[in-house]
Every structure is written in C-alpha cells, then in structure tokens.
C-alpha cells in the first residue's frame, strides 16, 4: 500500500520521524506511529526502531504535546507487540508523569502550553486530560477543567482556544467536546450548538474550515470536525460525498496527504489526518 510505503520510508535512522524539515521529534513521531497503526503496519523493524527512539526521549524535558506524543506512541508500540518502554523507566513513572503535568496547570483551571504560561489553553487542557487517561490515573479536580472548558464556549456554538477570542474555531471546539465527553459534562444545548457550528464550517471544497473567516478548508480541521460530529452521532449534517472528494484531492499518488488543496507537500501529520478522514467517511459511506 502506497501510504504504508510512504510512512515507512519517512522513518529516520534513529527510529523517529520528522516534519517537513529538521530531525526526529516526538510530535511527528507520534503522528507517524498513529498512522502506521491505522494501517495495521506498526510491526517488524519499524516498530522496533520506534521503540528505540522513544527510549532516548524518556528522560528528556518535555512539553505537554511531547508528553502526549510519547505516551500515545509508547502504548501503540506495546499494543503492536513491542516492548513496554515506559515501564523500563521505573514502576513509578505514572506518578512522575502526573506530577510533571500538574506543573502546567493554571489558576483558571486549565493547562497551559508551557509551565510559565499565565492562562490555560483549550487544546493543551485536552492533551493533559488524554495523558491522564493514558497513564490510567484520575485527573485532579476534574470539575475545574470542566468549568474552564465551558468558559471557552461562544455564542456561535463553537469554542475558542484563548479567552479573548470572540468566535469559535473548529479545532478548539473538537478539543473542548472531547474533554466534556470524558467527564460526561456536555449538555444538550452545548451539543446542539456544536453540531450547528461544525456543520457550518464545511466549505465549497467539501472539507471543513478552521473558523468562519478562513477562506479554504484544511485536512486538520476536516478530521477533527468530522470526528467530533461522528462522536455526536451527527455526521449526516455535512455533505459526506463532498468531504470524501476533498480528502481524495489532498491525497498524493505516491503516498501521503497534503494539508489542503492549497498545499504542495505531504507530511506524516497530515497523512494521519487523511487516513483518519478516510476511516470516518468510509465507515459512513
């Protein structure tokens, strides 16, 4: 399969993956591992090499994004028959990870991108909540993160990433809904508002836009928006045939996906989004 070949070829000598420039990092490695897992191709040498790369990152300082990428990739490696690289770092590693994550928590109840941040981030709060799920520990004072996320809802039905923003965005809305669903805190009014908001983000191209002012659709927003609508049982609110055509238009014949019709290059992150869209829309078609 061309997408499997594309991903395997993109793996670096150290077992990790890169973006469009630079060396291996946890962020892109996490996306590549998830994409390979989607294709049931995380095995053999690719799996072993990824495990080796993850081992080199266990003791290095990490951002919230890196924590989530490391934890998710490590779990997929283990599920694929590889080693449990996290347990190799000591049996108390979940407690140590939780302590590190709490350094990102802010007085508003959310979690920030960096420890020196002054306010919580919708996206990073979602990532931290996901990290706690991956380490099988309860998130401390979950009511605080629920209140924080609810404060990011706007009149258009969407959610925002930062407090000053007035209009919702597709990706922060997807992150917010994911958190609220984790804690069974999405009420009917908010759910209906989200559905209407996301349905309104579909562009003439067929994909979803990042926000109401974005002129063109992108694959990230299409994936997160479609996944959220699917989770809410409302995927029928968008034109799925048009969405499939958009996703197909971002697919490279040699393997991999581009960020949108405006993009000229592929990468492993957008390839994961593309494969995710194919899975969602294919299942509905």
C-alpha positions in Angstrom: 0.0 0.0 0.0 1.4 3.4 -1.0 0.6 5.1 2.3 2.4 2.4 4.3 5.4 2.7 1.9 5.4 6.5 2.3 5.4 6.3 6.1 8.0 3.5 6.4 10.3 5.4 4.0 9.8 8.6 6.1 11.3 6.9 9.2 14.7 8.3 10.1 17.9 6.4 11.0 17.2 6.9 14.8 13.7 5.4 14.6 11.8 8.7 14.8 10.1 10.8 12.3 10.4 14.4 11.2 8.2 17.1 9.9 9.0 18.8 6.6 12.3 19.9 8.0 14.6 19.1 10.9 15.4 15.9 12.7 13.2 13.4 14.6 10.9 14.7 17.3 8.2 13.3 19.4 5.4 15.3 17.9 5.8 14.0 14.3 6.8 10.5 15.6 3.5 10.4 17.4 1.5 11.1 14.3 3.5 8.6 12.2 3.0 5.9 14.7 -0.7 6.5 14.8 -0.9 6.5 11.0 1.0 3.2 10.8 -1.3 1.7 13.5 -4.3 2.8 11.4 -2.8 0.8 8.5 -2.0 -2.2 10.8 1.6 -1.7 9.8 3.3 -0.9 13.1 5.3 -4.0 13.2 8.7 -5.5 12.4 11.7 -3.2 12.1 9.5 -0.1 12.0 8.1 -0.9 15.4 11.5 -1.9 16.9 13.1 1.3 15.7 10.3 3.5 17.0 10.7 1.8 20.4 14.4 2.6 20.3 13.7 6.3 19.6 11.2 6.6 22.4 13.7 5.2 24.9 16.1 8.0 24.0 13.4 10.6 25.0 12.2 9.1 28.3 14.4 11.3 30.5 14.4 14.5 28.5 12.4 17.6 29.4 9.0 17.6 27.6 6.2 19.9 26.7 2.5 18.8 27.1 2.5 18.0 23.4 5.6 15.9 23.8 4.2 14.1 26.8 1.1 13.1 25.0 3.0 12.1 21.8 5.4 9.9 23.9 2.7 8.2 25.9 0.4 7.6 22.9 3.3 6.2 20.8 4.5 4.0 23.6 1.1 2.5 24.1 0.7 1.8 20.4 4.2 0.2 20.3 3.2 -2.0 23.2 -0.2 -2.9 21.7 1.7 -3.8 18.5 3.7 -6.5 20.3 6.7 -4.3 21.1 8.3 -3.6 24.5 6.7 -1.5 27.2 9.2 1.3 27.0 7.5 3.3 29.7 7.8 0.7 32.4 11.6 0.5 31.7 11.8 3.9 33.2 10.7 2.6 36.7 7.4 1.4 38.1 6.6 4.8 39.5 6.6 6.5 36.1 2.9 7.3 36.0 3.1 9.2 39.3 6.1 11.2 38.0 4.4 12.0 34.7 1.3 13.2 36.6 3.5 15.4 38.8 5.1 16.9 35.7 1.7 17.5 34.1 0.4 19.4 37.1 3.2 21.9 36.6 1.2 23.1 33.5 -2.0 23.8 35.4 -3.1 27.4 35.9 -5.3 29.2 38.3 -8.2 29.3 35.7 -8.4 25.5 36.0 -6.9 24.8 32.5 -3.5 23.6 31.5 -1.1 25.8 29.5 1.3 25.1 26.7 4.3 25.9 28.9 4.9 25.9 32.7 5.4 29.7 32.6 2.2 30.3 30.8 -0.3 32.6 32.5 -3.6 31.1 31.3 -4.9 27.7 30.3 -5.3 26.5 26.7 -8.3 24.6 25.4 -6.1 22.4 23.3 -3.4 21.7 25.9 -6.1 21.0 28.5 -7.4 18.3 26.2 -4.0 16.9 25.8 -3.4 16.7 29.6 -6.8 15.0 30.1 -5.8 12.5 27.4 -2.4 12.0 29.1 -4.1 11.1 32.4 -6.2 8.5 30.5 -3.1 7.0 29.0 -1.3 6.7 32.4 -4.6 5.3 34.0 -4.7 7.9 36.8 -7.6 10.3 37.6 -7.2 13.9 36.6 -7.1 16.0 39.8 -10.2 18.2 40.5 -11.9 17.4 37.1 -14.6 20.0 37.9 -12.1 22.7 37.4 -11.2 21.7 33.9 -14.8 21.3 33.1 -15.6 24.8 34.2 -12.6 26.1 32.3 -13.7 24.4 29.1 -17.2 25.6 29.5 -15.9 29.2 29.8 -14.5 28.9 26.3 -17.9 28.4 24.7 -19.1 31.3 22.5 -22.4 32.4 21.1 -21.8 30.9 17.7 -21.9 27.4 19.3 -18.1 26.9 19.0 -15.3 27.0 21.5 -12.2 29.1 21.4 -8.5 28.4 22.2 -7.8 31.6 24.1 -10.1 33.6 26.3 -10.0 36.9 24.3 -11.2 35.2 21.1 -14.8 36.0 20.2 -15.6 33.4 17.5 -15.3 29.6 17.8 -12.8 27.5 15.9 -13.2 24.0 14.6 -10.1 22.6 16.3 -10.6 24.1 19.8 -14.3 23.0 19.5 -13.2 19.4 18.9 -10.8 19.6 21.8 -13.4 21.1 24.1 -16.1 18.5 23.2 -13.6 15.7 23.8 -12.9 16.9 27.3 -16.5 17.4 28.1 -17.4 13.9 26.9 -14.6 12.4 29.0 -16.3 13.8 32.1 -19.9 13.4 30.9 -20.3 17.1 31.0 -21.7 18.0 27.6 -25.2 19.3 28.0 -27.8 19.1 25.3 -27.8 22.9 24.5 -24.0 22.9 24.0 -24.1 19.7 22.0 -26.6 21.2 19.5 -24.7 24.4 19.3 -21.5 22.4 18.4 -23.3 20.4 15.7 -24.7 23.6 14.1 -21.3 25.3 14.3 -19.3 22.5 12.8 -21.8 21.8 10.0 -21.4 25.5 9.1 -17.7 25.1 8.7 -18.0 22.9 5.5 -16.7 24.9 2.6 -17.5 24.7 -1.1 -14.4 22.4 -1.5 -16.1 19.8 0.8 -13.7 20.0 3.7 -14.1 21.9 6.9 -12.5 25.3 7.6 -10.6 26.2 10.8 -13.0 29.0 11.5 -15.7 31.2 9.9 -13.2 33.6 8.4 -10.9 31.0 6.9 -11.3 31.1 3.1 -10.3 27.5 2.5 -10.7 24.1 4.1 -7.8 22.2 5.6 -7.3 18.5 6.4 -6.7 19.0 10.1 -10.0 20.8 10.6 -11.8 18.3 8.4 -10.5 15.5 10.5 -11.2 17.0 13.9 -14.6 18.4 12.9 -15.7 15.1 11.2 -14.5 13.1 14.2 -16.5 15.2 16.6 -19.6 15.1 14.5 -19.3 11.3 14.3 -18.8 11.1 18.1 -22.0 13.1 18.5 -23.9 11.0 16.0 -24.3 13.9 13.7 -22.0 13.2 10.7 -25.1 13.3 8.5 -25.2 17.1 9.0 -22.4 17.5 6.4 -22.2 16.5 2.8 -20.1 13.4 3.2 -19.6 12.8 -0.6 -18.2 16.3 -0.9 -15.9 15.7 2.1 -14.6 12.5 0.5 -13.8 14.3 -2.7 -11.9 16.9 -0.7 -9.9 14.3 1.2 -9.1 12.5 -2.1 -7.9 15.7 -3.6 -5.3 16.1 -0.8 -4.0 12.5 -1.3 -0.7 12.1 -3.2 -0.5 9.3 -5.8 2.9 8.3 -4.3 1.5 8.1 -0.8 0.8 10.6 2.0 -1.6 13.5 2.3 -1.2 17.3 1.9 -2.7 19.9 4.3 -5.3 21.1 1.7 -5.8 21.8 -1.9 -3.5 24.8 -1.4 -0.6 22.7 -0.1 2.2 21.4 -2.3 3.8 18.9 0.0 2.9 15.9 2.2 4.0 15.0 5.7 3.3 12.4 8.3 1.0 14.6 10.4 -1.4 15.3 7.5 -1.1 11.7 6.4 -2.6 10.7 9.8 -5.4 13.2 9.4 -6.1 11.9 5.9 -6.2 8.3 6.9 -8.5 9.2 9.8 -10.8 11.0 7.4 -10.9 8.0 5.1 -11.8 5.8 8.1 -14.6 8.1 9.3 -16.1 8.8 5.9 -15.6 5.3 4.6 -17.4 3.9 7.6 -20.3 6.2 6.9 -20.4 5.6 3.2 
